[in-house]
Each structure stands twice: as C-alpha cells, then as structure tokens.
C-alpha cells in the first residue's frame, strides 16, 4: 500500500468537515470558565501551602 499525500489530505479534509465546531459564544464561555478555575485552583493551593508552611514551622520550633 503506497502512501499518497493527496489522498491523505483529502481524508483529513473529509474528517475535518465531520467535526462540530463550537460557536464563538461557547468558546468565550469555556475560556472564561478555564480562567475562573485556574484562579480558584491558585487560591486553593496558595492557602494549602500557607497552612502547611505554618504547621511545619510550628512543629520545627516546638521544644
């Protein structure tokens, strides 16, 4: 079976036409949700890091 670049590109175009592309509104909403989740995750991990830092500092300074 020989490789044919033309046939490959034709199949790629056929498959691309089958894709349901998101609308501009869906893309905007999804992008905003990603930024919100990144912000919430950042806050959570910052808080967890601070709690662990204070706990370790407390344990290391105990006599």
C-alpha positions as CSV (number, residue, x, y, z in Angstrom):
1,X,0.0,0.0,0.0
2,X,1.7,3.2,-1.2
3,X,1.5,6.5,0.7
4,X,-0.4,9.2,-1.2
5,X,-0.1,12.7,0.2
6,X,-3.1,13.8,-1.9
7,X,-5.3,11.0,-0.6
8,X,-4.2,11.7,3.0
9,X,-5.1,15.4,2.7
10,X,-8.4,14.5,1.1
11,X,-9.2,12.2,4.1
12,X,-8.1,14.9,6.5
13,X,-10.5,17.4,4.9
14,X,-13.3,14.9,5.0
15,X,-12.8,14.2,8.7
16,X,-12.5,18.0,9.4
17,X,-15.9,18.5,7.9
18,X,-17.4,16.0,10.3
19,X,-16.2,18.0,13.3
20,X,-18.8,20.0,15.2
21,X,-17.0,23.2,15.8
22,X,-18.0,25.3,18.9
23,X,-19.7,28.7,18.4
24,X,-17.9,31.9,19.4
25,X,-20.2,32.1,22.4
26,X,-19.3,28.6,23.6
27,X,-15.6,29.3,23.1
28,X,-15.9,32.5,25.1
29,X,-17.8,30.9,28.0
30,X,-15.4,27.9,28.1
31,X,-12.4,30.3,28.1
32,X,-13.8,32.3,31.0
33,X,-14.5,29.1,32.9
34,X,-10.9,28.0,32.4
35,X,-9.7,31.3,33.8
36,X,-12.1,31.1,36.8
37,X,-11.0,27.5,37.6
38,X,-7.3,28.5,37.3
39,X,-7.9,31.4,39.7
40,X,-9.8,29.2,42.2
41,X,-7.1,26.5,42.0
42,X,-4.4,29.1,42.5
43,X,-6.1,30.4,45.6
44,X,-6.7,26.9,47.0
45,X,-3.1,25.8,46.5
46,X,-1.8,29.0,47.9
47,X,-3.9,28.6,51.0
48,X,-2.9,24.9,51.4
49,X,0.8,25.9,51.0
50,X,0.5,28.6,53.7
51,X,-1.3,26.2,56.1
52,X,1.4,23.5,55.6
53,X,4.2,26.1,55.9
54,X,2.8,27.4,59.3
55,X,2.3,23.8,60.5
56,X,5.8,22.7,59.7
57,X,7.3,25.9,61.2
58,X,5.3,25.3,64.4
59,X,6.4,21.7,64.6
60,X,10.1,22.7,64.0
61,X,10.0,25.3,66.7
62,X,8.5,23.1,69.4
63,X,10.8,22.3,72.3
